């Protein structure tokens, strides 16, 4: 089963984030809760965690996208 990974809710003070980069490559196994990507808001950098165990099949976002 494929899962789409989304940016966690950033709250009203940070309405958008910029994608910094991937911490895992396509084809790599990932574990639930493991950081796989990084995003940046005006105030902080956040790691985005995998919601489940599996394999990263695609990277649909490029660095510097908002």
C-alpha positions as CSV (number, residue, x, y, z in Angstrom):
1,X,0.0,0.0,0.0
2,X,1.4,3.4,-0.9
3,X,1.2,6.3,1.6
4,X,1.5,9.9,0.7
5,X,3.7,11.8,3.2
6,X,2.7,15.3,4.0
7,X,4.2,18.2,6.0
8,X,2.8,18.2,9.6
9,X,0.5,21.1,10.5
10,X,2.7,24.1,11.1
11,X,0.1,26.3,12.9
12,X,-1.1,29.7,12.1
13,X,2.2,31.5,12.7
14,X,3.9,29.5,9.9
15,X,1.4,29.2,7.1
16,X,4.0,27.8,4.6
17,X,7.3,25.9,4.5
18,X,10.1,25.5,2.1
19,X,11.3,22.0,1.3
20,X,15.0,21.7,2.2
21,X,15.8,18.2,1.0
22,X,15.5,14.4,1.3
23,X,17.3,12.5,4.0
24,X,16.6,9.2,2.3
25,X,17.0,8.0,-1.3
26,X,14.5,6.3,-3.5
27,X,14.6,2.5,-2.8
28,X,15.9,2.9,0.8
29,X,13.9,1.2,3.6
30,X,12.4,3.5,6.2
31,X,11.0,2.8,9.6
32,X,7.9,4.5,11.2
33,X,8.9,7.7,12.9
34,X,12.3,7.9,11.0
35,X,13.1,11.3,9.6
36,X,13.0,11.2,5.8
37,X,12.9,14.8,4.7
38,X,13.5,18.4,6.1
39,X,11.4,21.5,5.7
40,X,12.1,25.1,6.8
41,X,9.7,27.7,8.1
42,X,10.4,31.3,8.9
43,X,11.2,30.2,12.5
44,X,12.5,26.6,12.5
45,X,13.7,23.7,10.5
46,X,11.6,20.5,10.9
47,X,12.2,16.9,10.0
48,X,9.3,15.1,8.4
49,X,8.9,11.5,9.7
50,X,7.7,8.4,7.9
51,X,4.2,7.4,9.0
52,X,5.0,3.7,8.5
53,X,7.7,1.1,7.8
54,X,8.3,0.6,4.1
55,X,10.5,1.7,1.2
56,X,10.7,5.2,-0.3
57,X,9.3,4.8,-3.8
58,X,9.4,8.3,-5.1
59,X,10.5,11.8,-4.3
60,X,7.8,14.1,-5.7
61,X,9.1,17.4,-4.3
62,X,12.3,19.1,-5.2
63,X,14.4,21.3,-2.8
64,X,13.5,24.9,-2.6
65,X,9.8,24.3,-3.4
66,X,7.4,26.1,-1.1
